Amino acid sequence: MSEKKYPVGIRDFGKLRSEGYFYVDKTAQIYKMINAGSHYFLHRPRRFGKSLLVSMLEAFFLGKKELFEGLAIETLEKEWTVRPVLHLDLSVQKYDTQDSLENQLNGTLAEWEKRYGTETVEKSLPMRFAGIIEQACLKEGQRVVILVDGYDKPVLDAMGNETLCESFRNMLEAFYCVTKNADEHIEFTLLVGTSRMGDSGAFSGLDNMIDISMQTEYADICGISEQELRDNFTSEINKLATAREITPAEAYAELRKHYGGYHFGHDALEVYNPFSLFNALKSKAFGNYRLITDASAYLTELLKKSSYDLDEILNIGVPESVLMGIHASSDNPVSVFYQTGYLTIRDYDPSLKLCTLGFPDCEVEQGFMNFLLSFHTRFNKTEAAFEIQKCVHEVRMGQPNAFFHRLQSFFAGTPHGLACASELHCRNMLFVVFRLMSFSIEVEYHSSKEGIDLILQTDSYIYIMKFMPEGTAEEVVAQMNEEKHALSFATNQRRVFNIGVNFNNKTRNIERWIVE
């Protein structure tokens, strides 16, 4: 059997089908959606195939039956009616000036007006859009299909510049609401993006749309389910296992660990990130393919003004409604972490109706932790990753003093302007550092109001640490001895280090440590 041609980075459905790229058939699900309603909204993280979904819908509504040969929808659809399609792609442009969005909309509207005609009385962007919808319907004799890719990107690009952001919100709200008032001329509408803008304006007026983002039946409309992985990629996974010198069962487990684990809804099935999954199968290696380069300006600005506790975010329950939208007035980054794909739903308590969040896979966790480390320190992402490996080496070599000197360097030069208090900053920094180290050594992390307890274990050494925001290092060690922290390792053959650490809130750094 020949190697599959994976559609990595392919956005155009016509190119995918005509040039022999492999496609996991989602068309039965798409057919169901088309026939169950008219106006939809979907958000998914980047690299999940949203643009390909939009392109496939465009091909379907343009009646390009030849592209669907052999797929489920070929036999399900009987009419293949050709309809006028208005496809607005906002996902590829950078929106950082007042004119950038208006120029993009103007250019697209002008193309449509050449195709379908226009009325001279229509001057504003929304009026022109409404006129185009009506003209297209009259000219073609069929109701119009409207597809918007990256509906939220202008607003997300402008986050941090409130004046520009508000301008974009108002412009898009007026533009998108045209679809609500032109229902008699519209057959189908789909807006896709990486977030649901909540009460921020760009989505608030579209109450006629069905949000399928967290509906169980559409959980895998983008992405690859476990069943689809096993049904379509058995041969490729066997080849991956052979290349890595592991069993096929171990290969499945590693793929799930690295690229699976997304849950879009508390009762939704598990979904793999297709971009990373296909890259791993293509290269026959478990690499980090989804680099965290999509940390938007909004996320960066939000982190600067947020008093968030990373350890708490991963342990407390949150209502599903919190995950449904990004709200302009909120300083809480939880919904942003979820919608951008850095966190997913790991558990659900039906009695309390609360979701527990976690990282979907180790690829995302490692990439996101590296981003946070560079955000909180003077190191860039490359330097931060290199420093973490030095930390791991020093711990493995039994060099606690060298390790703590390096740990001090992470706190030195902390960016100014962060909203979180010194103690919270310390907890977040330590959380990030030790989560990154846990990919190479065994780490136990326990945080409370009284401080942070840590245990690091290697083949030769055990490090028992306690970090306290107040008091001296001597007092911390005395408390550890009183609480008999090392007693459980008394019979262990490895060398045990008992380390008390105090943190200075004024300097925002580790002040002193004692190793016993």
Secondary structure as UniProt FT lines:
FT   TURN            8..9
FT   HELIX           13..18
FT   TURN            19..20
FT   HELIX           27..36
FT   STRAND          39..43
FT   TURN            46..47
FT   HELIX           50..61
FT   TURN            62..63
FT   HELIX           65..68
FT   TURN            69..70
FT   HELIX           72..76
FT   STRAND          85..89
FT   HELIX           98..116
FT   TURN            120..121
FT   HELIX           125..140
FT   STRAND          144..149
FT   TURN            151..152
FT   HELIX           153..158
FT   TURN            159..160
FT   HELIX           162..176
FT   HELIX           178..181
FT   HELIX           183..185
FT   STRAND          186..193
FT   TURN            198..199
FT   TURN            202..205
FT   TURN            207..208
FT   STRAND          210..211
FT   TURN            213..214
FT   HELIX           216..218
FT   TURN            219..220
FT   STRAND          224..225
FT   HELIX           226..232
FT   HELIX           234..244
FT   HELIX           248..259
FT   TURN            266..267
FT   STRAND          271..272
FT   HELIX           274..283
FT   HELIX           297..305
FT   HELIX           310..313
FT   TURN            314..315
FT   STRAND          317..319
FT   HELIX           320..323
FT   TURN            328..329
FT   HELIX           334..339
FT   TURN            340..341
FT   STRAND          344..349
FT   TURN            350..353
FT   STRAND          354..358
FT   HELIX           362..376
FT   HELIX           381..396
FT   TURN            397..398
FT   HELIX           400..411
FT   TURN            412..413
FT   TURN            416..417
FT   HELIX           422..437
FT   TURN            438..440
FT   STRAND          442..448
FT   TURN            449..450
FT   STRAND          451..457
FT   STRAND          461..468
FT   HELIX           473..482
FT   TURN            483..486
FT   HELIX           487..489
FT   TURN            490..491
FT   STRAND          495..504
FT   TURN            505..508
FT   STRAND          509..515
//
